[in-house]
Amino acid sequence: MSVVAILLHLSRAIIHAHNNAKVRNLMDAPPPEIRRDMGRQVSPGASEKEPGAIHPGGR
């Protein structure tokens, strides 16, 4: 095998591994609706000005 063929084979293997990792990460990620609400919990003493706070009753 020539050096060019080895580099071509290696680059294809890297691209395949990268694409497989992207698919695996997308499949493991929660849906957008759930991601948006993650970490935001209603607390009784939540301030109105607190960033990302969810308040019962809406605005």
N, C-alpha and C positions, 0 to 999 in steps of 0.2 A: 504494500500500500504506500502510495506517495504521501508526502507531508500534507499536501492540499486535501487529499481524500480523508486523511485522519482529522484534519481541522474541520472539514465539512461534516463528518460523522459526529464529532464532538459538539459542534454548534447545533446540529439537529437534536442531539440528546439533551442539551441545555434548554432549547426551546420547548421540547416535549415536557421536560420536568417543570418548567415555568408554567406552561399551560395547565398541567395536571394540578399544580399547587393552587392556581387561580380558581379552578373548578371546585377543588376541595374546600377552599376558603368560602366560596359563594354558597356551597351546599351547607356549610356549618353555620353560616350567619343567620340570625333570626330575621323574620320579615320586617319591612320598614315600619309597620304600625307598632310593633313591639319595641323595636330599637328606639323609636321616638320617645316612648314612655319609660324606658329603662332609667332607673335612678331617680325618677321623679315620684316621690311619695307625698301624700297629703299628710301634713302634720298639724295638730291643733294650734300650735303657736306660730305657724308660717307667716312671715311678713309679706305684705303686698308687694314690696319692692324687691323681694328676694328673687334673683334671676332663676328662671326655670321652675318656679313654684307653681303648683296646681292648687287652685282654691275651689272648694265646693260651690256650686251655684253658677259658675262661669262669670263672665263680665258683660 
